[in-house]
Amino acid sequence: MYALDIVPTSMSHHAVSSSSKDSAQRSRRGQSLVEFALVLPILVVLLLGVADFGRVFHAGIVTEAAARNAAEAAAQEYLQLRRATTAMTASDFDRVHDVALATICDEAQRLPGRATSGGVCTMPAAGICIHDDPGELAAYGPRCGADAATAPTECGRLHSLWPSTPPATGSLPWVEVRVCYEFTTLFNLQALELPFGWGLSIGDIWLQRDRSFTVADY
């Protein structure tokens, strides 16, 4: 009788112990899932942030190269035209202007989201100004920075005041180029909600560069 009484007690204790272990394991698994659910959005944001950092770094280099090369190409075009004539005409200034815009558009081929209209790039947006002495600028008219009027409002540098005072008579002319490019992130982080009320405010990034190139000799 005593043996029979002992066996059920042992089995009952074993059953309770197994049930407790299963409950503890389920609790640990549940805790791990909750922790993973909390950490996963942060990990995703970090991974996409690293990817976007590389993309925006590349876009910044291309945008800067577009501004620099456009200013240099326009200055070289100005130099060639100036050597072939005694006075720059309106069509000559238009030629220099168009060379700068075409160079920007060519350089921007490596940028995602590049857009054109009528053979001219609308993204990236650009503004061109040829700074020359007052006599020469009479043929240039109000075209200094005129392209910037159609640029998005986010392009602050393009909409900033362009120099209204021409260089002094006899000084070297120079070409100024401003470029503005809209970089689109992999996804809009402004709509992302993170645990504990954390939030990010990273949407599209506007990359702006301006470069000048002096016509050294003619």
Secondary structure, 3 states (H helix, E strand, C coil): CHHHHHHHHHHHHHHHHHHHHHHHHHHHHHHHHHHHHHHHHHHHHHHHHHHHHHHHHHHHHHHHHHHHHHHHHHHHHHHHHHHCCCCCCHHHHHHHHHHHHHHHHHHHHHCCCCEEECCEEEECEEEEEEECCHHHHCCCHHHCCHHHHHCCCCCHHHHCCCCCCCCCCCCCCEEEEEEEEEECCCCCHHHCECHHHCECCCCCEEEEEEEEEECCCC
